[in-house]
Amino acid sequence: MSTSNAPTREPGQTGAPTPGESGPDAVAPAPRAGDGQRPAEGTNGTAPGNGSNGSSTGASNGTARGRDVVTEQIAVEQAHVDRVMSELEKAGRRADDVQAEGLARGRIVKSGEVGYEEAAGLFERDALMFHAAKRRTALDTQYEGLVFGRLDIDHTLAKATGAAEAAPTELAPAGSPEREVRYIGRLGVRDDDYEPLVIDWRAPAASPFYRATPTQPMGVLRRRVLRSKGATVVGVEDDLMVPEAPDDLVVVGDGALMAALTRSRGERMRDIVATIQAHQDEAIRASARGVTEITGGPGTGKTVVALHRAAFLLYSDRRRFESGGILVLGPSGAYTAYIERVLPSLGEESVALRALGDVVDVMHTERFDEPAVARLKGSVGIRTLLGAAARGRVPGGPEQLRVFVAGRAVRLDARALDRVRSQVLRSGQRNVSANAARSALGEAAWAQVGDRGDRDARAEFVDKWDDHRDVDTFMTEWWPQVDPREVLLWLADADLVRRHARGSLTPEDAGALAASFALALETGTWSVADVALVDDLAARLGPVQEEVAEERGFYDIEELDDLSQYGVTEVQPVRRDEGASVRVTRNGDPRDRLLAGRIGSPDEYAHVLVDEAQDLSPMQWRMVARRGRHASWTVVGDAAQASWPVPAEAAAAREEAFGTQPRQSFHMDTNYRNAREIFDYAAEIVRRTVPDADIPQAVRETGIHPVEAPLGDDPVATVREVLAELLTQVDGSIAVITPRRHAGALSVLAGDGTGDAAAAGGEPVEGRVQVVDPMSTKGLEYDATVVVDPDEIVRESPGGVRVLYVALTRAAHRMTVLS
Ligand SMILES: Nc1ncnc2c1ncn2[C@@H]1O[C@H](COP(=O)(O)OP(=O)(O)OP(=O)(O)O)[C@@H](O)[C@H]1O
């Protein structure tokens, strides 16, 4: 039995047991020093066993003896961490030597060139250690401890409880071969004898750390979470998996999960590798095949679980996922900035993070259209317009061809040219069909001027046609390489939109669309919805043939020079700054900003992870599908938070993206983010409009209810006053979530709190106050929020009350709603 009077807890008390196992987690121990949450923020929930266990003392208010025991236990763990660090250092030096030697040999072999073959020939262990050593510094200095977990295992227990039976009466004594200690960390480390010092959290041997429960202990007696700053252990938190701890095992702490949840939120999401819950672990380690769907309400850990899943996939099949690539797609740049540290903290750097406004290379935008326009652009109905524009005439291009070839006068009018264009585009993409178009035009010309049966004359005509300079000149204007973004800009012309839409749009909608493209031309910025349209057009037009265009341009100039010797008075050079060939970028010009860079073929990935999937429009699903044609998928979402208003149409596009791949789904039903008081407030509001919303159970109770107050006549003064108080109440980030109507005025408040107290975990939060629109808060969270003018948020948002629901579920600890 535990001989210590250190704080002890009942078996399996994790702070937040898996729902359904020990009931929802109405667990809220008192905040503890170093948790970052100020004592005034105190939680008032009761932990099962915390207090019900007569011997419990609690680490923060424990006796001197209790503190001694914690200190002793920390020292024990520190000794192991020190050993790991010194092993890594040794390995690092050794790996550097081997690498240097390998490179040197490579140089000799490759006569002057740096070759990596020798380095790649490191035998496996050294290669592993090499990478481990390289990653160590980053993991150790930037994140929370390389080694974060320890399992004390009794293999007799594992054998006896294979069928979930009660623990055997006799546990193996300390030091017996049945007993094993396993350390779990962000990566695996072995000693000189190849014995594991730390097991990578993703390895099968680490799985009991996440899966063991008192009813299925999987051989685990005690699970311990180590809390560290860099390489220094600063705390331990234990969970006991058997009714009573063996004599040699001390059990301390209040539960790692609660400690993690009550901490302040910084600017970046943290990994949860030390406190992954069993139901989350199932989703993380689920098969890589097919489509994995993760659903659940706000704050249920869907995003963080999906990111750990990405790290797990890289670990389990590195060859496939590192070379094939993993794409993580989120709603906004703010979101990608928020999550960008999670994967590196798990030792993974090779994942592509993109926001919906950044999916097409060279386009980067955060601007949203008005809801009505966004809806037009997101719906597949827009494809009629895009198809017609992609197949249509190039505005400003020649309307007839007049040319003298092989002694014959050719004259093709607009209708003849249209016929040829349609015929060619029926079987090929525009940008790769210039040669086919020229030949088809030659056929049409011959049909007009030649004798059908005269094969020789035809051959001569075709020969001349193929080399004819006037035909060259005509082709550059009639069939230029077309950048998909230019096609979209053609649509700033409302008449053209109406003509191409062929009744698929009302005149008002056509006008609104054209106006949105005119706005792009005026501001030099695309909207997020435009990106999917450009991608659709790019697929229709085919890749711009840059090299060919440049080469031809070069010859064009030579030939034009030549021509001038023959008395040609006027030449029409290719418009180089507008055409697809050499683009001159003048930063000040909005049009040039819109067309900067060159769009290539879409990158394809082996795995695509889509977060906030409920927000993707059908056109965005099609865009993402082009990147995942051979991919497996992880798709994360919550319908009740949707901003896309026509879910059925999006569902169809999404099904098309997934094809017939097998599906598996996981549902998360515990809210780890919001204090229960805050979440109840939000849930009550969403239920009124969305009765079938997926409502999770909030795990933490604080006793602090959201505050409602009037916005008043001077919103800036009101919000400033609220902020002044919140800045003293929470340590981390604060967001003022405002509809557009007040955004301009309130923006003066952004950055307040600069240089203020550091957020917990020692992370400074630069300018703690952000002023954000509701859509940009998707996927994010803050210590506190001020939600401004909720009615207006509902009115202005494409998703109405669902977007308000997003705004109301961003705060971890405190929320003020100003109506
Ligand atoms: N096992 C865990 N241990 C510690 N923290 C956790 C755990 N699971 C989730 N969290 C925390 O809960 C918060 C919410 O997680 P996350 O943002 O992934 O939720 P979500 O379901 O994607 O939310 P939303 O749908 O509202 O965007 C984060 O701070 C996350 O770190």
The ligand as a Tripos MOL2 file, in Angstrom:
@<TRIPOS>MOLECULE
LIG
   31    33     1     0     0
SMALL
NO_CHARGES

@<TRIPOS>ATOM
      1 N1         -6.7740   15.5920  -24.0630 N.pl3     1 LIG1
      2 C1         -6.6120   16.8950  -23.9480 C.ar      1 LIG1
      3 N2         -5.7300   17.3920  -23.0650 N.ar      1 LIG1
      4 C2         -5.5680   18.7270  -22.9070 C.ar      1 LIG1
      5 N3         -6.2390   19.6470  -23.6230 N.ar      1 LIG1
      6 C3         -7.1320   19.2030  -24.5150 C.ar      1 LIG1
      7 C4         -7.3670   17.8130  -24.7320 C.ar      1 LIG1
      8 N4         -8.2950   17.6850  -25.6880 N.ar      1 LIG1
      9 C5         -8.6200   18.9340  -26.0770 C.ar      1 LIG1
     10 N5         -7.9220   19.8430  -25.3770 N.ar      1 LIG1
     11 C6         -7.9730   21.2890  -25.5100 C.3       1 LIG1
     12 O1         -9.3000   21.7010  -25.7630 O.3       1 LIG1
     13 C7         -9.2940   22.8630  -26.5640 C.3       1 LIG1
     14 C8        -10.2090   22.6830  -27.7320 C.3       1 LIG1
     15 O2         -9.6290   21.8060  -28.6660 O.3       1 LIG1
     16 P1         -9.8320   22.0020  -30.2240 P.3       1 LIG1
     17 O3         -9.5840   23.3960  -30.6320 O.co2     1 LIG1
     18 O4         -9.0990   20.9210  -30.8960 O.co2     1 LIG1
     19 O5        -11.4100   21.7240  -30.3090 O.3       1 LIG1
     20 P2        -12.3470   21.6630  -31.5770 P.3       1 LIG1
     21 O6        -13.2560   20.5240  -31.3430 O.co2     1 LIG1
     22 O7        -11.5600   21.6740  -32.8170 O.co2     1 LIG1
     23 O8        -13.1320   23.0210  -31.4000 O.3       1 LIG1
     24 P3        -13.9790   23.9180  -32.4200 P.3       1 LIG1
     25 O9        -14.8820   23.0080  -33.1810 O.co2     1 LIG1
     26 O10       -14.7220   24.8070  -31.4890 O.co2     1 LIG1
     27 O11       -12.9940   24.6560  -33.2440 O.co2     1 LIG1
     28 C9         -7.8450   23.1200  -26.9470 C.3       1 LIG1
     29 O12        -7.2830   24.0440  -26.0650 O.3       1 LIG1
     30 C10        -7.2160   21.7730  -26.7290 C.3       1 LIG1
     31 O13        -5.8370   21.8720  -26.4700 O.3       1 LIG1
@<TRIPOS>BOND
     1     1     2 1
     2     2     3 ar
     3     2     7 ar
     4     3     4 ar
     5     4     5 ar
     6     5     6 ar
     7     6     7 ar
     8     6    10 ar
     9     7     8 ar
    10     8     9 ar
    11     9    10 ar
    12    10    11 1
    13    11    12 1
    14    11    30 1
    15    12    13 1
    16    13    14 1
    17    13    28 1
    18    14    15 1
    19    15    16 1
    20    16    17 2
    21    16    18 1
    22    16    19 1
    23    19    20 1
    24    20    21 2
    25    20    22 1
    26    20    23 1
    27    23    24 1
    28    24    25 2
    29    24    26 1
    30    24    27 1
    31    28    29 1
    32    28    30 1
    33    30    31 1
@<TRIPOS>SUBSTRUCTURE
     1 LIG1         1 GROUP 0 **** ****
